[in-house]
Amino acid sequence: MIDLSGPVIAALVVLFYVISSIKILAEYERGVVFRLGKVLARPKGPGVVLVFAPIDRMVRVSLRTIVMDVPPQDVITRDNVSVKVNAVIYFRVMDPRRAIIEVESYHYATSQLAQTTLRSVLGQVELDDLLSARDRLNQQLQAILDQHTDPWGIKVSAVEVKHVDLPLDMQRVMARQAEAERDKRAKIIHAEGELIASEKLAEAAHIMSAEPIAIQLRYLSTLTEIASDQNSTIVFPLPLDLITSMIGKPKA
């Protein structure tokens, strides 16, 4: 009788080895395969990939955009104000091969580079620019980070400064400054209103001086307004020409 246990076991071992060598990569994943320590020219995936251990070793790399928070950094601005600033960066792997072989950990390296760049760039601007020119600073940070991460196969698409934590004394100073600015605008608006009103009064006076009857009508209108208040007694002088026009000229 022929003993088939040996071939069967060998076939099972081979089948198990082939099954364990099958790797499935998602649409957003690529596999950087090292064969006997040398990286293959092109990353594998997506789909089914065969990795024959121990000859091959595969490192999975995600091609999706990664959102990374930059921890709060102590920054001294150009005008010697100490603030805490945190940010968020958006980046993705464009070349999986370089992202694995050019840097040990591109996540950690990108995070550290973002922290140092944040302190360096924001330390060169004044506090007013840090609070009002966010868009320009974000673009500057993005350009610097993208330039430094390009050799790693990383594309930094955006950098956003999220929050600037000011000291309490600086917050009080800025609150007083904002209040003074609002008072200044209110006084300017009031002065402009007085100027417009004086111009209109001057124009009305010019028109009334050209038409004497207009002055008389204005007197009558004022009398009507005063007569509506019955709780006070007001002595209102009447111009002589108004009285003369009302009683008519004396007959000769």
Buried (B, 14 or more C-beta within 10 A) or exposed (E): EEEEEEEEEEEEEEEEEEEEBEBEBEEEBBBBBBEEEEBBEEBBBBEEBEBEEEEBBBBBBEBEEBEBEBEBBEBEBEEEBEBBBBBBBBBBBBBBBBBBBBBEEBEEBBBEBBBEBBBEBBBEBBBEBBBEEBEEBBEBBBEBBBEBBBEBBBBBEBBBBEEBEBEEEEEEEBEEEEEEEEEEEEEEEEEEEEEEEEEEEEEEEEEBEEEEEEBBEEBEEEEEEEEEEEEEEEEEEEEEEBEEEEEEEEEE
